């Protein structure tokens, strides 16, 4: 087995290369960029929304804020 480490600054090139490697059946180890799909994008959106509201200092009652904002499950 051979290992190659690449530094790819352009996200589009990175995505294209990943697709090619997967198509060729070459295994890859994620470097964190894949996490920007799905939940990563949701987290980025939530953090931007929080920052626009004034950051965590704008939350008077964190437990109440979480109850109002968590949609994935009911909180006590």
N, C-alpha and C positions, 0 to 999 in steps of 0.2 A: 504494500500500500504506500502511496505517496501523498504528501500533504503540501498544499500551496496556500499561502496567506496573501490576499490581495487587498490593497487599499484603493477603494473606488469612491471618489468624492461625489460623483454625480448619481443621484437616486434613480434616475431613469436607466442609466447604464447598469446599475446594480440590479434593478428589477429584471431587466432584459437578460442579464447573465444568469441570474437565478432560474429564470424560466428555461433557458437553454440547458443548464446543468440538470435540472429536474427531468427534462425531456430525454436527456441522454442517460438518465438513470444514475447520475453521480450524486452521492450523498453530500449534504452540506450541513454545517453547524450554524444555527442562527446567531447573528451578532447583535440582535436587539431591534434592528430595523423592521423585521417582520411583525413585531409587536405593534407597530403603528397601524396594522390592519385591525379591523374589528374593535376590540376593547381599547386599544391604544389610541385610536382616533376619538373614541368616546371620552377617554380620560383627558386628552388634549383639549377637546371642546369644553369639558367641565372646568378645567383649570383656567382656560381663557375667560369663561363666563364668570368664574369666581374673582379673577383678577379685575375684570371690568367693574364688578360690584364693590371693589375696594379691598379685596384680599380677605384673609381670614379675620382681620380686625373688624370687618363689617358684620360678622356673625355674633350676635349677642348671646344666643343660647345654642351651642353646637348640637346638642341632642335633638332639640326641636327642629333645627335646620336639616339635620340628617333625616328625621322622620318625614319632613316635607319633600325632600329631594330624592330619597332612595325609592326607586321604582321596581327594583329587582326582587325585593321581598318585603313583607310587612315587618315593621319594627315595633317593639313594645312602647 
